[in-house]
Amino acid sequence: MTPLERRYRRLMWAYPRAYRSAHGEELLDVLLAHTDPLRSRPPLKEAAGLLVNGVRERVWQATAAPIWTDGLHLGVTVLCAANLAASLPYVTSIPVWCALSALGLIFVLMGRVRLALPLVLLAGIKSWAIGVGVVFVDATPLPVEPAFLMRDPLYANSGPIGAAAGPLLACAGLAILATRGERLRRRSLWWLVTVPLLAAADPASMTLDDPAPVVLTRIATEIVALAGAAWAGRLTGDQRWALAAALHLVAVSAAVGEHLIDQSRQNLAYWGLLAFLTLVAVVVPRGSRTRAFD
């Protein structure tokens, strides 16, 4: 295998496995036939085209699942990832509860919502208990001090509503999915990468006057995800990504709104940006459903 072919094959991982199995070799033959064999790297334009069209194909394949069930499952995945991210810097103080939250997220990714529900519920109740300062199951010493990334104790600048909103929404979504009993598709374990990207930045108390790198990382992650939801909705005319974005906005709104009068202009601008991008994701799916690439 030449270096050129090897790099083309790596780029083709952007396509879903089923697509690669059905059309991968044919596509590779076309690419190699139209590229100078003396090159060791694909042309930049072709590399970008493979990545973009691979993502397009993944988006189109996602529309095979029922819209509202899959959209709710996607939203629960986002909420569970954000819930785990909130507790991650405190893992040395509450290791069992972080482990329950992580296991719940893995079950959600696997589509095993009935197994995930009790784990997410227990972790959510513990989050609420820490937020209001009451004992649940074990006597957790308060304040819960961070091990890394954060300086403030857990929920030091928020309250019980912000602590419970995300887990409560996730549990409600899981309960609906469990009641419907529909088969859910497995989601990529790459979702676990979003956890450290969202960690160490509480929407209720992010300092945006002089933001830390972890705060900027969270904001950038949210902007990219919401822009991606709007793009996917525009491409397919499908509302599943808008539903997931709306659930995330509700959880953030609960955290920000709990201490609304104490929020700075920058914090309100952050919320307004999320609200605007979510609105865009809701509105744009009325566009074309024509495939741009086959």
Residue, then its C-alpha position, 0 to 999 in steps of 0.5 A: m500500500t502506497p502512502l497516498e492510498r494509506r492516507y486516502r483510506r484514513l480519510m474515508w473513515a469519515y464515512p459510516r462503516a456500511y457506506r465504506s463496505a458498499h462503496g469504499e473500494e470503488l471510491l478509492d479506485v476513482l480517487l487513485a485514478h485521478t491523482d498523481p501517483l507520485r504524490s504522497r498526500p491527497p490534494l487538500k481539496e479532495a481531503a476536505g471533500l472526503l471529510v465533509n461528504g463523510v460527515r454528510e453521509r453520517v448525518w443522512q444515515a442518522t435520519a433513518a431512525p424515528i425523529w422524536t425518539d432519536g432526538l430525545h435520545l440524543g438530547v439525553t446523551v447531551l444532558c448525561a455528558a454535561n452532568l458527568a462533566a459537572s462532577l468530573p473535577y470532584v472525582t476524588s471527593i465523590p468517586v462512587w457518584c462520578a462512577l455511577s454518572a459515567l456508567g449511566l452515560i455509557f448505558v445511554l450511548m449503548g441505547r440501554v435506557r432502562l439500565a441507565l435510568p436508575l443510575v442517572l436518577l441516583a446520581g441526580i438525587k446526589s447532585w441535588a442533595i449536595g446542592v441543598g446540603v442534605v445527606f443522601v445514602d452517604a455523608t459526603p463532607l461539605p464543601v466538596e473540594p475539586a481535585f483539578l481544573m476548578r478552584d471553587p467547591l461543587y455548587a458553591n456558586s449555584g443552587p439546587i435548581g441548577a444542580a437538579a435541572g440537568p439530571l431531572l431532564a435526563c431522567a424524564g427523557l429516559a423514562i419516556l424512552a423506556t416507556r416507549g420501548e423502541r429499539l435505540r441505535r448505539r451512539s459513538l463512544w466519541w461522545l465521551v470526549t465531550v465530557p472533559l471539554l465541558a468540565a470545569a465550567d459551570p454555566a451558573s457561575m462562569t467568569l466571562d470578564d476574564p475567562a479561563p481556558v476551560v471556560l473558553t473551551r466549553i463555550a467553543t464546544e457548545i457553539v460548534a455543537l449548536a452550529g452543527a445541529a443547525w447545519a444537519g437540520r438544514l441539510t436534512g430538514d429534520q428536527r431531531w438535532a433541534l430537540a437535543a439543542a433545546l433540552h441542553l438550553v433548558a438545563v443551562s437556562a435553569a442554572v443561569g436563571e437561578h441567580l439571574i440578578d447576579q449574572s454579569r452582562q457577559n454571562l447573559a450574552y453567553w446565554g443569549l448566544l446559546a438561545f439564538l443558536t438553538l433558535v436557528a437549529v429549530v428554524v432552519p430544518r424547513g430547508s431543502r432535503t436534497r442530497a448534495f452527494d451520493 
